[in-house]
Amino acid sequence: MSIGDAIRELRRSRMLTASELAKRSRISRGHLHHVENKSFMPSLRTLEKISAGLGVGVQRLLTLNSSEVVLEDSFIQEIRPFLPFLNSRQRELLLRTLQAAPKKNGRPL
């Protein structure tokens, strides 16, 4: 997963628009767009600003993989404490429900 992909996925998992993240990060919306779309590699200072806007450390941003992004989702964070108490059938039903949930741009509504 590229840095741009990680930033976009973390932004989406926090249900932030690009404009909101740019404002939180104190960078321009256009600059964030170029980073997310891999038009250029951001400087360390820009990565620091974006990671602060996302509420993660730069190291976390650089080492994030696609399976970990799912765990960053706010809904998953809320239900995570209850997962150990579910039996395999309940987990299967939960997974099916999440997969069938309406999506917008490939993300749950």
Order of alpha helices (4+ residues) and beta strands (2+ residues): alpha-alpha-alpha-alpha-alpha-alpha-alpha-alpha-beta-beta
